Amino acid sequence: MQVAIVEDDPIIAKAVSAAVSAAGHQCRWFPDGSVAGKEALIASDLVILDLMLPGEDGLSVLKAARAGGVRTPVIVLTARGLVGEKLQAFEAGADDYLVKPFAMDELLARIEAVHRRAGDKPAMTLAAGRLHLSLANRRATLDDRPVDLTPTEFNILELLMRFQGQVVTRKMLCEHVWGFDWDGPTNVIEVHINRLRGKIDKGRDASMIQTIRGRGYALATD
């Protein structure tokens, strides 16, 4: 299982990473809620999320991800222990909540329990108007008719649909398609975007995929 740790405290992150790795899982650490932290919620099987992060706080990251259709299991790990704060996290889409300081054995048990529950959930389908994307069989349909997408086009469209109505940077797209360490030119994405537009914009006056100059792309919400 791929576990992402979004935590600004390197000591806690290192300890959690060591324990989770020893339990047989792969780990990646993200020190804030920036682009990489948001991408972690998409590219991982489970996320351990701190709420008090520099820049964008964990609650905002979680809300945005859930609004974009991301259903990756999330365990909130934070020093905030008030009942109202817990309720806010659960309302935002957290699957579990553990207050610092914590016992590592309890965290590992919660990871296994949350992951097990997530495995019982049905496969998710993303929707944007007449366009639907099945993540189970990696198929797209437009007006209930199949759309022939390459694997790269599917991955690009998936990310855009997960963050529907929000700006997705070229770097986010490239890293989602080619990996976190991808460092090639971002203009390669434009070729695939143009091909996607030709396939999903039939019958539309304006493209579903909007170019946000100097920032990236956004999928129209209507």
C-alpha positions in Angstrom: 0.0 0.0 0.0 1.2 3.5 -0.9 0.9 5.8 2.1 1.4 9.6 1.9 2.3 11.5 5.1 1.4 15.2 4.9 3.1 16.6 8.0 5.2 19.6 8.5 7.1 18.3 11.6 10.1 16.2 10.2 10.5 14.3 13.5 7.0 13.1 13.5 7.0 12.4 9.8 10.2 10.4 10.1 8.9 8.3 13.0 5.6 7.6 11.2 7.3 6.8 8.0 9.7 4.3 9.7 6.8 2.6 11.5 4.6 2.4 8.4 7.5 1.1 6.2 8.3 -1.5 8.8 4.7 -2.6 8.6 5.3 -3.4 4.9 4.0 -0.3 3.2 5.6 2.3 1.0 5.8 5.9 2.2 6.2 9.4 0.8 6.5 12.5 2.9 5.0 15.9 2.0 5.8 18.8 4.4 2.9 21.1 3.5 -0.5 21.3 1.7 0.9 22.7 -1.5 0.6 21.1 -5.0 2.5 18.0 -3.9 0.3 17.5 -0.8 -2.8 17.7 -2.9 -1.4 15.3 -5.5 -0.7 12.9 -2.6 -4.4 12.5 -2.1 -4.8 11.3 -5.6 -1.7 9.2 -6.1 -1.8 7.3 -2.8 -3.8 4.5 -1.3 -4.1 6.2 2.1 -3.1 9.6 3.4 -2.1 10.6 7.0 -2.9 14.3 7.1 -1.9 17.0 9.7 -4.3 19.9 10.0 -1.8 22.6 11.0 0.2 22.9 7.9 2.2 25.9 6.5 0.4 27.7 3.7 -2.9 25.9 3.0 -4.1 24.1 6.1 -5.0 20.4 6.1 -8.7 21.0 6.4 -8.8 23.1 3.3 -6.8 20.6 1.4 -9.2 17.8 2.4 -12.3 19.8 1.5 -10.9 20.7 -1.9 -10.0 17.1 -2.6 -13.4 15.7 -1.6 -15.2 18.4 -3.6 -13.1 17.3 -6.6 -14.3 13.7 -6.2 -11.1 12.3 -4.5 -12.1 9.4 -2.2 -8.6 8.3 -1.0 -8.9 7.3 2.7 -7.6 10.0 5.0 -6.6 9.7 8.6 -6.2 13.1 10.3 -3.2 13.2 12.7 -3.2 16.4 14.7 -2.7 18.1 18.0 -6.2 19.6 17.8 -8.4 17.5 20.1 -11.6 19.4 20.7 -14.8 17.7 19.8 -15.8 20.6 17.5 -12.5 20.3 15.6 -13.0 16.5 15.2 -16.5 17.1 13.8 -15.2 19.6 11.3 -12.6 17.1 10.0 -15.2 14.4 9.7 -17.6 16.7 7.9 -14.8 17.7 5.5 -14.4 14.0 4.6 -11.9 12.5 7.1 -12.1 8.7 7.5 -10.5 8.7 11.0 -9.0 11.1 13.5 -6.1 10.6 15.9 -4.8 13.2 18.4 -1.2 13.8 19.1 0.6 12.5 21.1 -0.4 9.1 20.0 0.7 5.5 20.3 2.3 4.2 17.1 0.7 0.8 17.4 -2.7 2.5 17.5 -1.9 4.5 14.3 -0.9 1.3 12.5 -4.1 -0.4 13.6 -6.2 2.5 12.4 -4.3 2.5 9.0 -5.2 -1.2 8.5 -8.8 -0.7 9.6 -9.4 2.3 7.4 -7.7 0.6 4.4 -9.8 -2.5 4.9 -13.1 -0.4 5.0 -12.1 1.4 1.9 -11.6 -1.9 0.1 -15.3 -2.6 0.6 -16.4 0.6 -1.2 -17.7 0.4 -4.8 -15.6 1.7 -7.6 -15.9 5.4 -8.2 -17.2 7.1 -11.3 -16.3 10.8 -12.0 -18.8 13.0 -13.8 -18.7 16.4 -15.5 -22.0 17.2 -17.3 -22.4 14.7 -20.2 -19.0 13.3 -19.6 -18.4 10.3 -17.3 -15.2 8.5 -16.3 -15.2 5.0 -14.8 -12.1 4.4 -12.7 -12.8 0.7 -12.4 -12.5 -0.1 -16.1 -10.8 3.1 -17.2 -13.5 4.0 -19.7 -14.9 7.3 -20.7 -18.4 8.0 -22.1 -19.9 11.2 -23.6 -23.7 11.2 -23.9 -23.5 7.4 -23.0 -21.3 6.8 -26.0 -17.7 5.5 -25.5 -14.8 7.9 -26.0 -11.6 6.3 -27.1 -8.8 7.6 -24.9 -5.2 6.7 -24.7 -3.9 5.8 -21.2 -2.2 9.2 -21.1 -5.3 11.1 -22.1 -7.3 9.1 -19.5 -4.9 10.0 -16.7 -5.0 13.7 -17.7 -8.7 13.8 -17.8 -9.0 12.0 -14.5 -6.9 14.7 -12.7 -8.9 17.5 -14.4 -12.2 15.9 -13.4 -11.1 15.3 -9.8 -10.3 19.0 -9.5 -13.2 20.2 -11.6 -13.6 24.0 -11.6 -10.1 24.4 -10.1 -6.8 25.2 -11.8 -4.6 22.2 -12.4 -1.1 23.3 -13.2 1.0 21.8 -16.0 3.4 20.5 -13.4 0.6 18.7 -11.6 -0.5 17.1 -14.8 3.0 16.0 -15.8 3.7 14.6 -12.4 0.4 12.7 -12.3 1.0 11.1 -15.7 4.8 10.6 -15.5 5.6 10.5 -11.8 6.7 12.8 -9.0 10.3 13.1 -10.2 9.3 14.0 -13.7 11.4 17.1 -14.8 10.8 17.3 -18.5 9.3 20.3 -20.5 5.7 21.0 -19.4 4.6 22.0 -23.0 4.4 18.3 -23.9 1.0 18.3 -22.1 -0.5 20.7 -24.6 -0.4 18.1 -27.3 -2.4 15.7 -25.2 -4.8 18.5 -24.1 -5.5 19.4 -27.7 -6.2 15.8 -28.6 -8.5 15.5 -25.6 -10.5 18.6 -26.6 -11.1 17.0 -30.0 -12.6 14.0 -28.4 -14.8 15.5 -25.6 -15.9 18.9 -27.0 -18.3 17.5 -29.6 -21.5 19.7 -29.7 -20.0 22.4 -27.5 -19.4 26.0 -28.5 -16.6 26.3 -25.9 -14.1 23.7 -24.8 -14.6 21.9 -21.6 -10.9 22.2 -20.9 -10.1 25.9 -20.3 -6.6 27.3 -20.6 -5.7 29.5 -17.6 -2.8 31.5 -19.0 0.3 31.3 -17.0 -1.1 28.8 -14.6 -2.5 25.6 -16.3 -5.9 24.2 -17.1 -9.4 23.9 -15.6 -12.3 21.7 -16.5 -15.5 23.6 -16.9 -18.2 22.9 -14.3 -21.1 23.3 -16.6 
